[in-house]
């Protein structure tokens, strides 16, 4: 029998919690409690938490080191035990050995190596046997943007508008739409593609990695504008890292596991979309992370790395600082 779900997580893991909640909804989970959506404005937070846990069949705990240290998550877990809810632990960061002993005794599902396999195991555990299409399934079948938005149940897709000087005045404004790809414990990624083209990977892929915040409005918009002004037909894989309490991109100084998670996400993405594609990298990241990420794509046949210089005009804002040409 399908089970309703209460999601418990640390704010440090909001990306993955949001993705899990979205995918459970798509899979037809009869009820999902997710605090971003389930607590009405001005309601008593603790009272709503108590009601939410008591009124849902299953308590799904997204475990990470930060969740283990969160007073809110610990309190939710204690309420779930007191209400004798079914409890399943999703390992989204760290190792099983790092879990508290009482959690190690519970049913747990590993999401750290393969999100889709982890999601499938969670759906089976919840009694939801019918699989759902992943974003990569849609890419493989070259779905239209309209079909992809409908299948992924994206109510308000984020879009970017770019003025293309190579087109006629009537067709000059181009629209790019964002679709989820992979999420990890602390980072997430999106495919940003021209709305007039089917959702399939182009031969030239442009990776934009955003892990630092210099206050500039939108690095995706900036790269899209730069590419179109230079006559390039872009498709962007956007990877964004963790944000701090002020909403700014910020990798923690004392968080080696978070940095490792970021590199692993980029590595998995490249393995999934690499192949014969030419890869272009725009790195908005600390130098140490950029070097670590670079080691994940050096095995590919052809790639280019770009450096940002905002003292230049937009059309010259990025300079290619390293290239690995195609071997003959």
For each residue, the residues with C-beta under 8 A, 3 or more apart:
1: 127
2: 28 29 30 126 127 128
3: 29 30 57 58 86 126 127
4: 29 30 31 32 33 55 56 57 58
5: 24 29 31 32 33 56 57 58 59 60 126
6: 33 52 53 56 58 59 60 76 80 85
7: 17 20 21 32 33 34 35 60 62
8: 59 60 61 62 67 73 76 77 80
9: 13 14 16 17 61 62 67 73
10: 13 62 64 66 67 69 70 73
11: 14 66 70
12: 64 66 67 186 242
13: 9 10 16 17 62 64 66 67 92 93 185 186
14: 9 11 17 18 36
15: 18 19 183 184 186 187 188
16: 9 13 19 20 62 92 111 183 184 185 188
17: 7 9 13 14 20 21 34 62
18: 14 15 21 22 34 36 183
19: 15 16 22 23 115 180 183 188
20: 7 16 17 23 24 60 62 90 119 122
21: 7 17 18 24 25 32 34 37
22: 18 19 25 26 152 153 180
23: 19 20 26 27 119 132
24: 5 20 21 27 29 32 122 123 126
25: 21 22 28 29 32 153
26: 22 23 132 151 152 153
27: 23 24 123 128 130 132
28: 2 25 128 130
29: 2 3 4 5 24 25 32 126 128
30: 2 3 4
31: 4 5 56
32: 4 5 7 21 24 25 29
33: 4 5 6 7 38 52 53 55 56
34: 7 17 18 21 37 38
35: 7 38 39 49 52
36: 14 18
37: 21 34
38: 33 34 35 48 52
39: 35 43 45 48 49
40: 43 48
41:
42:
43: 39 40 47 48
44: 47 48
45: 39 48 49
46: 49 50
47: 43 44 50 51
48: 38 39 40 43 44 45 51 52
49: 35 39 45 46 52 53 75 76 79
50: 46 47 53 54 79
51: 47 48 54 55
52: 6 33 35 38 48 49 55 56
53: 6 33 49 50 56 59 76 79 80 83 85
54: 50 51 79 83
55: 4 33 51 52
56: 4 5 6 31 33 52 53 59 85
57: 3 4 5 85 86
58: 3 4 5 6 85 86 87 88 126
59: 5 6 8 53 56 76 77 80 85 86 87 88
60: 5 6 7 8 20 88 90 122
61: 8 9 67 73 76 77 80 87 88 89 90 103
62: 7 8 9 10 13 16 17 20 67 90 92
63: 67 68 89 90 91 92 93 94 99 103 108
64: 10 12 13 67 68 92 93 94 185
65: 68 69 93 94 98 257
66: 10 11 12 13 69 70 93
67: 8 9 10 12 13 61 62 63 64 70 73
68: 63 64 65 73 98 99 100
69: 10 65 66
70: 10 11 66 67 73 74
71: 74 75
72: 75 76
73: 8 9 10 61 67 68 70 76 77
74: 70 71 77 78
75: 49 71 72 78 79
76: 6 8 49 53 59 61 72 73 79 80
77: 8 59 61 73 74 80 81 87
78: 74 75 81 82
79: 49 50 53 54 75 76 82 83
80: 6 8 53 59 61 76 77 83 85 87
81: 77 78 84 85 87
82: 78 79
83: 53 54 79 80
84: 81
85: 6 53 56 57 58 59 80 81
86: 3 57 58 59
87: 58 59 61 77 80 81 106 107
88: 58 59 60 61 106 107 108 109 122 125
89: 61 63 99 103 106 107 108 109
90: 20 60 61 62 63 108 109 111 118 122
91: 63 94 95 96 99 108 109 110 111 112
92: 13 16 62 63 64 111 112 184 185
93: 13 63 64 65 66 112 184 185 186 257 261
94: 63 64 65 91 98 99 112 257
95: 91 98 99
96: 91 99 104 108 110
97: 104
98: 65 68 94 95
99: 63 68 89 91 94 95 96 103 104 108
100: 68 103 104
101: 104 105
102: 105 106
103: 61 63 89 99 100 106 108
104: 96 97 99 100 101 108
105: 101 102
106: 87 88 89 102 103
107: 87 88 89 125
108: 63 88 89 90 91 96 99 103 104
109: 88 89 90 91 118 121 122 125
110: 91 96 113 118
111: 16 90 91 92 114 115 118 119
112: 91 92 93 94 184 185
113: 110 117 118
114: 111 117 118
115: 19 111 118 119 182 183 184
116: 119 120 134 136
117: 113 114 120 121
118: 90 109 110 111 113 114 115 121 122
119: 20 23 111 115 116 122 123 132
120: 116 117 123 124 131
121: 109 117 118 124 125
122: 20 24 60 88 90 109 118 119 125 126
123: 24 27 119 120 126 128 129 131 132
124: 120 121 127 128 129
125: 88 107 109 121 122
126: 2 3 5 24 29 58 122 123
127: 1 2 3 124
128: 2 27 28 29 123 124
129: 123 124
130: 27 28
131: 120 123
132: 23 26 27 119 123
133: 137 138 151
134: 116 137 138
135: 138 139 148 152 179 180 181 191
136: 116 139 140 181 272
137: 133 134 140 141
138: 133 134 135 141 143 147 148 151 152 179 199
139: 135 136 142 143 191 199 200 201
140: 136 137
141: 137 138
142: 139 198 199 200
143: 138 139 147 148 151 198 199
144: 147 148 198 199
145: 148 149 177 193 195 197 198 199
146: 149 150
147: 138 143 144 150 151
148: 135 138 143 144 145 151 152 179 199
149: 145 146 152 154 157 177 179
150: 146 147 153
151: 26 133 138 143 147 148
152: 22 26 135 138 148 149 179 180
153: 22 25 26 150
154: 149 157 179
155:
156:
157: 149 154 177 178 179
158: 177 178
159: 175 176 177 178 195
160: 175 176 178 192 218 220 221 224
161: 173 174 175 176
162: 173 174 175 176 221 224 225 228
163: 172 173 174 225 228
164: 167 171 172 173 174 228
165: 172 228 229
166: 228 231
167: 164 171 172 174
168: 171 172
169: 172
170:
171: 164 167 168
172: 163 164 165 167 168 169
173: 161 162 163 164
174: 161 162 163 164 167 194 195 196 228
175: 159 160 161 162 194 195 196
176: 159 160 161 162 192 193 194 195 224 234 236
177: 145 149 157 158 159 192 193 195
178: 157 158 159 160 190 191 192 238
179: 135 138 148 149 152 154 157 190 191 192 193 199
180: 19 22 135 152 183 188 189 190
181: 135 136 189 190 191 237 269
182: 115 188 189 265 268 269 272
183: 15 16 18 19 115 180 187 188 189
184: 15 16 92 93 112 115 187 188 261 262 264 265
185: 13 16 64 92 93 112 258 261
186: 12 13 15 93 241 242 258 261 262
187: 15 183 184 239 240 241 242 261 262 265
188: 15 16 19 180 182 183 184 239 240 265
189: 180 181 182 183 237 238 239 240 265 269
190: 178 179 180 181 237 238 240
191: 135 139 178 179 181 199 235 236 237 238
192: 160 176 177 178 179 220 224 235 236 237 238
193: 145 176 177 179 197 199 235 236
194: 174 175 176 197 233 234 235
195: 145 159 174 175 176 177
196: 174 175
197: 145 193 194 200
198: 142 143 144 145
199: 138 139 142 143 144 145 148 179 191 193
200: 139 142 197
201: 139 205 235 273 277
202: 205 233 235 277
203: 276 277 278
204: 232 233 234 235 277 278 280
205: 201 202 235 237 273 277 278 279 280
206: 223 227 234 235 236 237 280 282
207: 236 237 239 266 269 279 280 281 282
208: 219 220 223 236 237 238 239 282 284
209: 239 241 266 281 282 283 284 285 290 293
210: 213 219 220 238 239 240 241 249 284 285
211: 240 241 249 251 262 284 285 286 289
212: 249 250 251 284 285 286
213: 210 248 249 250
214: 284
215:
216: 219 222 310
217: 221 222
218: 160 221 222
219: 208 210 216 222 223 282 284
220: 160 192 208 210 223 224 236 238
221: 160 162 217 218 224 225
222: 216 217 218 219 225 226 314 317
223: 206 208 219 220 226 227 234 236 282 318
224: 160 162 176 192 220 221 227 228 234 236
225: 162 163 221 222 228 229 314
226: 222 223 229 230 314 315 317 318
227: 206 223 224 230 232 233 234
228: 162 163 164 165 166 174 224 225 231 232 234
229: 165 225 226 314 315
230: 226 227 315
231: 166 228
232: 204 227 228
233: 194 202 204 227
234: 176 194 204 206 223 224 227 228
235: 191 192 193 194 201 202 204 205 206
236: 176 191 192 193 206 207 208 220 223 224
237: 181 189 190 191 192 205 206 207 208 269 273
238: 178 189 190 191 192 208 210 220
239: 187 188 189 207 208 209 210 262 265 266 269
240: 187 188 189 190 210 211 249
241: 186 187 209 210 211 249 251 262 285
242: 12 186 187 249 250 251 252 258
243: 246 247 248 249 250
244: 247 248 250
245:
246: 243
247: 243 244
248: 213 243 244
249: 210 211 212 213 240 241 242 243 284
250: 212 213 242 243 244
251: 211 212 241 242 255 258 259 262 285 286 289
252: 242 255 258
253:
254:
255: 251 252 258 259
256: 259 260
257: 65 93 94 260 261
258: 185 186 242 251 252 255 261 262
259: 251 255 256 262 263 288 289 292
260: 256 257 263 264
261: 93 184 185 186 187 257 258 264 265
262: 184 186 187 211 239 241 251 258 259 265 266 289 293
263: 259 260 266 267 289 292 293 296
264: 184 260 261 267 268
265: 182 184 187 188 189 239 261 262 268 269
266: 207 209 239 262 263 269 270 293 296
267: 263 264 270 271 296
268: 182 264 265 271 272
269: 181 182 189 207 237 239 265 266 272 273
270: 266 267 273 274 279 296 297 300
271: 267 268 274
272: 136 182 268 269
273: 201 205 237 269 270 277
274: 270 271 277 279 297 300
275:
276: 203 301
277: 201 202 203 204 205 273 274
278: 203 204 205 302 303 304 326
279: 205 207 270 274 297 300 302 303 304
280: 204 205 206 207 303 304 305 306
281: 207 209 293 294 297 303 304 305 306
282: 206 207 208 209 219 223 306 308 318
283: 209 290 293 305 306
284: 208 209 210 211 212 214 219 249 308
285: 209 210 211 212 241 251 289 290 293
286: 211 212 251 289 290
287: 290 291
288: 259 291 292
289: 211 251 259 262 263 285 286 292 293
290: 209 283 285 286 287 293 294
291: 287 288 294 295
292: 259 263 288 289 295 296
293: 209 262 263 266 281 283 285 289 290 296 297
294: 281 290 291 297 298 305
295: 291 292 298
296: 263 266 267 270 292 293
297: 270 274 279 281 293 294 300 303
298: 294 295 324
299:
300: 270 274 279 297 303 324
301: 276 324 326 327
302: 278 279 324 325 326
303: 278 279 280 281 297 300 323 324
304: 278 279 280 281 320 322 323 324
305: 280 281 283 294 320 321 322 323
306: 280 281 282 283 318 319 320 321
307: 318 319 320 321
308: 282 284 317 318
309: 312 316 317 318 319
310: 216 317
311:
312: 309 316 317 319
313: 316 317
314: 222 225 226 229 317
315: 226 229 230
316: 309 312 313 319
317: 222 226 308 309 310 312 313 314
318: 223 226 282 306 307 308 309
319: 306 307 309 312 316
320: 304 305 306 307 323
321: 305 306 307
322: 304 305
323: 303 304 305 320
324: 298 300 301 302 303 304
325: 302
326: 278 301 302
327: 301
328:
